[in-house]
Amino acid sequence: MTDLLSLRLEAWDRTRPGATLPLELNRHGVSERDASWKATTDHGIVAVTAARLPFASNTFDRLVLADLLEYARDERAVLAEASRVLVENGQLTILVPYLGPTTWLDGANWHRYLHDLTGSERVLPELAESGWRRRYRKNDLERLLRECGFSMASLQQRGTGLSELGWFIGRLLDEKRSPPATNTDLDIIRLRYAARSLDRRVPMGPLGSWLIVDAIKIGVGS
């Protein structure tokens, strides 16, 4: 029996070198440059472009897209790459925000509203490709997965959304203060991620702010 190979794609837990430079946005408020995402594999961590992964086909048994699909410029291209690098019947797990009662708590989009109102050059790095953060209905996400070669295995709805709003308010406050000591900065980042992780464990039924989906790559001819 061979060990399972896993891949996790997500935003960086702290700003990447050079990411603090002003982004060159087009008239639609997005960058022509692809975002740099954090890929964690069994062999280490590398920076990748989600729509062009530097991995061989049929490599991974499991792939997790955490806080990424809603920011991608081309969702279908990302899911096509996910299908390519997964083995047949490989498992795809996706964490995306739900389009529902808690949508107004979305701090990323509040950040973008403030950016447009104030003309600030500071844009969240996650918004570089899409400009805005998408939110998903269950049926729309299931249809998107099916059209991209995946079969839905399970779907959970969790979280209050309050931790997300707090996270991005913290990001705004960070922009107003002097750069802290590295250790202090990392401690704050860890606290924010811990709060979000705990929030996602709260079952909220149809009011949940997050969709957590498990899907299976459909084999050729299935």
N, C-alpha and C positions, 0 to 999 in steps of 0.2 A: 504493500500500500504506500502510495506516494503522499508527501505532505501537500496540503492545499495551498495554493498560491493566491494571495489577496492583494488588492490595489485599492487605495482610498484617495479620492480627489476632493480637495476643499480649498478654501481661502487660506492664506498664510495667517498664522496666529499673531504676527506682528508685521509691520510695514517692511516690504522688501527693499534692499538698497536701491536708491534711485527713484523709488515710487513716490517720494515726497515732492518731486519736481512737478511743476504745473503740467497737466495733461493737455494735449492739443486736441480740442474738441471740434467736430464739424458742426454744421448748422443744425443738426439734429441732436446735438449735445452728447455725442459719443465719440470715442477715440477710434481711429483707423487701426491702431495697434492692438493686437490681441493681448488679453490679460495673461499674467503669469500665475499659474495655479500650483498648489502644493500637492505632489504625488508621493504617497507613502507606500512603499512596497516592502516585501520581506527582506530586501537587501539594502534599504536605506531610503532617503528622502531626496527628491529631485524636483526641479521646476519644469513644468510642462505647459503646452497649449492644449486645452481640452479637446479641441476638434482635430488635432493632429498628434496623437500620442506616440511617443518614441519607443513603443513596445511591439514585439512580434505578434502576429495574429494567433488566436487560440492559446494564449499564455496563462490567463488567470481563471481560477475557479470561482472567485468572488470579486465583485467591484462595488465600492460604495461611493455614491455622489452625495456629499454632504455640503449643503449651503453653496451649491454651484450651478445647478441647472437653471435656477431662476435668474441668474446673472449672465448666462451664456448668450453670445450674439446669435448663435444658430443652435437651437435645442436639438434639432434632428441630426445635425452633424456630430454633436456630442454623443447622442445615443447610438449613432452609427459606429462611432469609434468604440464605444462601450461594447457593442455587439461584436465588433471585429476582434478585440483583445480577449474576450471571454471565450472559454471552451463551450462546446455544445452542452446545453442544459446548465450553464453557469448561472450563478445567482447575482442579480443586480439589486442593490438597496439604494433607495433615493429618499432624501429628506428635503422637502420643499414646503414653503408657506402656503397655507390654505386661503382660498378666496372666499371669505365669509364674514361673520360678524366682527372678527377681530382685525380685519384688514386695515382699519384706521390706525392701528397701533404700529404699523410698519415704519420703523425708524429710518430705514434706508431711503424710503421715498420722502419722508419728512426732510431728511438731509438734502435730497435733491431739490425739493421745493425751496428750501432756504438758499441753496446755491444759486438757483435761478433768480430769486428775489433780490439777493445781495450782490450778484455778479461775482461771487467768490471763485477763485481758481482752484480751491481745494474741493476735490470730488473724491468720494470714497473709491479706493482702487477697485473694489468689487463691481462698481457701476461703469467701469471703463468701456465694456463691450456693449451692454444693453441700454445704458442710460437710466433705466428704471428697473426696479425689482419686480419681477412677475410674481403673481400668485395664481394658484391652480385650483380648479374645481375637480372633484373626484372623477367624474365622467370624462372630462377633457384629458386628464392625465392618463387614464386607462386607455383611451383611444390613441393618444400619442405613443404610448408604449407599444400597443398592438401594431400600429402602423410601422414602427421601427424594429419589429421582429421579436418582441417580448410578450410573454404571457403573464398576466397579473396573478401572483400567488397569494398575497395578503395585503391589507391596507389598514393602518391604524391612524386614529386622529387624536392628537395629544397636545398639551401645552396651553398656557393662558395667553402667551404673547407678550406679557409684561416684561419678561427678561430681555426680549428683543428691543423693546422701546428703551429700556434702561441701558442696554449695550450701546446703542447709537447716540443716546444722550451723552454717555460717557465719552464717546468718540468726539462729539462736538466740544465738550469741555476740555478734552486733551488739546484741541487746536488753540485754545485760548491761554494755555499755561505754558510756562517755560519747560523745556525738555527735562524730565526727571532723571534720577539715577537709573541705570539699566535694571538693577535688581528690583527697584520699586515698580518700574514700568512692567516688568514681567509678572510680578505679584498681582498687579491690577488686572492684567490680561488673563491670568489663571483664574481669578475670582469671577471675571465675566463669563469665561467659558464654563466654569463650574455652575454658575447660575443658570445659564442656558441649558446645560445638560440636565440639571434637576427639573427645570420647567418642562422639558420634553417628556419627562417621565409621568407627568400628571395627566391621567385620563380625563378628557373633557367631552367625550362624545361628539355630537354635531357642532359644538362650540369650539372645539379644539383648533388651535392656531397652526398646527403642523400636520402634514401628511407624511407618514412613514410607510413606504411601499417596498415590498419584496416582489421581484419579478424574475422570470426564468427566460433565458435565451432559447428561442424556438429553433430546433434543429432543421436543417434543410430537408424539405419534403414532409415536414410535420403538419 
